[in-house]
Amino acid sequence: MKKITLLLTLPWLLFAGYTAHISPITPEIKSRMLRGHSWHRGCPVPLANLRYLRMTYRGFDGRDYSGEMVVHANVANEVTQIFSELYRKGYPIRRMQLVSRYQADDHASIEADNTSAFNCRAVTGGTKWSNHSYGTAIDINPLENPYVSRSGHIAHKASLLYRKRAHIGSHPRSVIVRGDAIIRAFKRRGWRWGGDWRSVKDYQHFDKPGAQHGRIPHVPARLKHTKASRTLDTKRPIKHPNVHPTKISASNLSASSYTVKPGETLYQIAKKFGVSPKDILNSNPQITDPGRIRVGQRIQLPR
């Protein structure tokens, strides 16, 4: 009876091609998150309140892929509903991998055009916890949908083409423009879109602040494919488009100091190492102006 109820209440997940699976954070996923620094002790949400999703998505090449994502338990169900709508409407996604694959480096994940959700980090340009730290925010196709600062700066060269918000480029449907179905799919469920913000624009970003509060729901049953008996087997390797992600230097990630590279800002370095800009400033009293760090400058990283 429980399974029948689920199928009746979530019929939009049962059309051909799309499959979703929600599960708790298993020891294997926990290990990946710890090794990849996307979760650590001191994060504002325990692993027990997070859920691991496996969802089908339509790649830029038009083929189906199996993606993975970690979100808060309170939004897990509706996230699978949203992505079922995107799949049905043919919305393309470059790739969908856990940010731990990029050592929780938001910059590297964006360079790989990775769609992701949970990442225990500070808000961009600040020190308080980001909604990503609660698993209540999702960034989608970030190169085609860039973060634009108050001054109009775009940090990623590949995103400069998309400063003008229109369905342009080699995959025009991946560009999120006001009035698009993807925005409506999120907003119907109470999510915000970063493209509506006034001072900055974060076109890739959707969030649902406060959704982490309240009773944690039970993990729903596995949702099966309608055409065939196959489901997303969590023991099988994730199928992703054959595109290589940006590589991150292990020596940089483990070092106690760091050399500033061309184009980097203090807050980008802070995000790369999962610390706050304030922590870096406290460890580097020689930096009197956080907006003026030099290429080649050696800075100490907080321990």
C-alpha positions in Angstrom: 0.0 0.0 0.0 2.9 2.4 0.8 4.4 1.9 -2.6 1.1 2.4 -4.4 0.6 5.7 -2.5 4.0 6.9 -3.6 3.2 6.1 -7.3 -0.1 7.9 -7.1 1.3 11.1 -5.5 4.3 11.3 -7.7 3.1 10.3 -11.2 5.3 12.8 -13.0 8.4 10.7 -12.1 7.1 7.7 -14.0 7.3 8.7 -17.6 9.7 7.0 -20.0 13.4 7.6 -19.5 13.5 9.4 -16.1 14.4 7.5 -12.9 15.1 8.9 -9.5 16.4 7.2 -6.3 16.7 8.8 -2.9 18.8 7.3 -0.1 20.4 8.3 3.2 24.2 9.1 3.2 25.8 5.7 3.2 29.2 5.0 4.6 30.6 5.0 1.0 29.1 8.4 0.2 30.2 9.7 3.6 33.8 8.6 2.8 33.7 10.4 -0.5 32.4 13.6 1.1 35.1 13.5 3.8 37.9 12.8 1.4 36.6 15.5 -1.0 36.2 18.0 1.9 32.5 18.8 1.0 31.5 17.9 4.6 33.4 18.0 7.8 32.8 18.3 11.5 31.5 21.7 12.3 29.2 22.0 9.3 25.8 23.4 10.1 23.9 20.2 9.1 24.6 16.6 10.1 24.9 13.9 7.5 21.8 12.2 8.9 19.8 15.2 7.6 21.2 14.9 4.1 20.0 12.7 1.2 21.9 11.2 -1.7 20.1 11.4 -5.1 20.6 9.6 -8.3 18.6 11.1 -11.2 18.5 10.8 -14.9 19.3 13.9 -16.9 19.6 14.8 -20.6 23.2 15.6 -21.6 24.3 18.3 -24.0 24.7 15.6 -26.6 21.0 14.6 -26.2 21.8 11.3 -24.5 20.6 10.2 -21.1 23.0 10.1 -18.1 22.8 9.1 -14.5 23.7 12.0 -12.2 24.2 12.3 -8.5 23.5 15.1 -6.0 23.4 15.6 -2.2 20.6 17.8 -0.8 18.8 18.3 2.5 16.2 15.6 3.3 13.4 18.2 3.5 13.9 19.1 -0.2 15.0 15.7 -1.6 11.5 14.7 -2.9 10.8 18.0 -4.6 14.2 18.2 -6.2 13.6 14.9 -7.9 10.2 16.3 -9.1 11.9 19.4 -10.5 14.5 17.5 -12.4 11.8 15.2 -13.8 10.2 18.3 -15.3 13.5 19.5 -16.7 14.1 16.0 -18.2 10.6 15.9 -19.7 11.1 19.4 -21.3 14.5 18.4 -22.7 16.5 20.9 -20.6 20.1 19.9 -21.1 22.7 19.6 -18.3 26.4 19.3 -18.9 27.2 17.1 -15.9 25.9 16.3 -12.4 28.5 15.2 -9.9 29.2 15.7 -6.2 31.4 18.7 -5.5 33.6 16.4 -3.5 34.9 15.2 -6.9 36.5 18.7 -7.2 37.8 18.7 -3.6 34.9 21.0 -2.7 36.6 23.7 -4.9 33.6 25.7 -6.1 35.8 27.4 -8.8 36.9 24.1 -10.2 33.4 22.7 -10.2 32.2 25.7 -12.1 35.0 25.4 -14.6 33.8 21.9 -15.3 30.3 23.3 -15.8 29.1 21.0 -13.0 25.5 21.1 -11.7 25.7 20.5 -7.9 24.0 21.2 -4.6 25.5 20.5 -1.1 28.9 22.0 -0.3 29.8 23.1 3.2 31.2 26.5 2.5 30.7 30.2 3.2 28.5 32.4 1.1 30.2 33.9 -1.9 32.1 37.0 -0.8 31.1 36.6 2.9 31.7 34.6 6.0 28.3 33.2 7.0 27.2 29.7 5.9 25.9 29.5 2.3 22.6 27.8 1.7 24.7 25.2 -0.1 26.0 24.3 3.4 22.5 23.2 4.3 21.8 21.3 1.1 19.0 23.8 0.2 20.7 25.4 -2.8 21.5 24.1 -6.3 23.7 25.6 -9.1 22.8 24.5 -12.6 25.1 24.8 -15.7 27.2 27.4 -14.0 29.3 28.4 -17.1 26.2 29.2 -19.2 24.6 30.9 -16.1 27.3 32.8 -14.4 27.6 34.7 -11.1 27.9 38.5 -11.9 29.3 40.7 -9.2 28.1 44.2 -8.3 30.7 45.7 -10.6 29.7 43.4 -13.4 32.8 41.1 -13.1 32.5 37.5 -14.3 35.3 35.2 -12.9 35.2 32.5 -15.6 36.4 33.2 -19.1 34.0 30.7 -20.7 31.1 32.5 -19.1 31.8 35.9 -20.8 29.7 34.9 -23.8 26.7 34.6 -21.6 26.8 38.1 -20.0 23.9 38.9 -22.3 21.0 36.9 -21.1 19.5 35.2 -24.1 19.3 31.7 -25.5 22.6 31.8 -27.3 25.7 29.6 -27.7 26.1 26.1 -28.9 23.5 24.8 -26.4 21.1 27.8 -26.1 18.5 25.9 -24.0 21.0 25.6 -21.2 21.0 29.4 -20.7 18.5 30.3 -18.0 16.5 33.4 -19.0 13.7 35.1 -17.2 10.3 33.4 -17.9 11.9 29.9 -18.6 10.2 26.8 -17.5 13.1 25.9 -15.2 12.5 29.0 -13.2 8.8 28.2 -12.9 9.5 24.6 -11.8 11.6 25.9 -8.9 9.4 28.8 -7.9 6.2 26.7 -7.8 7.9 24.8 -4.9 9.0 27.9 -3.0 12.5 28.2 -4.3 14.3 31.5 -5.3 16.3 32.3 -8.4 19.5 34.2 -8.2 18.7 36.0 -11.4 16.1 38.0 -9.6 18.6 39.5 -7.1 19.2 43.2 -7.4 22.8 43.9 -6.3 24.4 40.8 -7.9 23.2 38.2 -10.3 23.6 34.5 -9.8 21.9 33.0 -12.8 22.9 29.4 -12.0 21.6 29.6 -8.4 18.3 28.3 -6.9 17.8 28.1 -3.2 15.1 27.6 -0.5 16.3 29.3 2.7 15.0 27.8 5.9 13.9 24.5 4.3 16.4 22.7 6.6 14.1 23.4 9.6 11.3 21.0 10.6 10.7 17.3 10.8 13.0 15.1 8.7 10.9 12.9 6.3 11.4 9.2 5.9 13.4 8.0 2.9 10.9 7.2 0.1 10.9 3.9 -1.8 12.9 3.5 -5.0 11.2 5.0 -8.0 11.2 2.6 -10.9 11.5 3.1 -14.7 8.1 2.7 -16.4 9.2 1.2 -19.7 11.6 -1.4 -18.3 12.5 -3.1 -15.1 15.9 -1.3 -14.8 16.4 1.1 -11.9 19.3 3.2 -10.8 21.6 0.7 -9.1 23.6 2.5 -6.5 26.4 -0.1 -6.8 27.0 0.7 -10.5 29.4 3.4 -11.5 27.8 6.8 -12.3 27.5 7.4 -16.0 28.7 10.9 -17.0 29.4 12.6 -20.3 32.9 11.9 -21.5 34.4 15.3 -20.6 37.3 15.6 -18.2 36.9 17.8 -15.2 39.4 20.4 -14.1 42.3 18.9 -12.2 43.2 20.3 -8.8 46.7 20.2 -7.4 46.9 17.9 -4.3 49.9 19.8 -3.1 48.0 23.1 -3.1 45.1 21.6 -1.2 47.3 20.2 1.5 49.7 23.0 1.9 49.9 25.4 4.8 50.6 28.3 2.4 49.4 29.2 -1.1 50.8 31.3 -4.0 48.3 33.7 -5.5 47.6 32.9 -9.2 46.6 35.4 -12.0 43.0 36.5 -11.7 42.4 35.1 -8.2 40.7 37.1 -5.5 40.9 36.5 -1.7 37.4 35.2 -1.6 38.1 32.7 -4.5 41.1 31.4 -2.6 39.0 31.1 0.6 36.4 29.1 -1.3 39.0 26.8 -2.8 40.2 25.8 0.6 36.9 25.8 2.4 37.7 28.6 4.8 36.3 32.1 5.2 38.1 35.3 3.8 38.2 36.5 7.4 40.2 33.5 8.5 42.7 34.1 5.8 43.0 37.8 6.8 43.5 36.8 10.5 46.4 34.5 9.4 47.9 37.1 7.2 48.2 40.5 9.1 50.4 41.8 6.3 47.3 42.0 4.0 45.9 45.4 4.8 43.6 45.6 1.8 41.8 42.3 0.9 40.9 43.7 -2.5 44.6 44.1 -3.5 46.5 40.8 -3.3 49.4 40.3 -5.8 50.0 37.5 -8.3 52.8 35.4 -6.8 52.1 36.6 -3.3 52.5 33.9 -0.7 49.8 33.7 1.9 49.3 31.5 4.9 46.3 29.2 5.1 44.3 28.8 8.3 44.9 25.4 10.0 
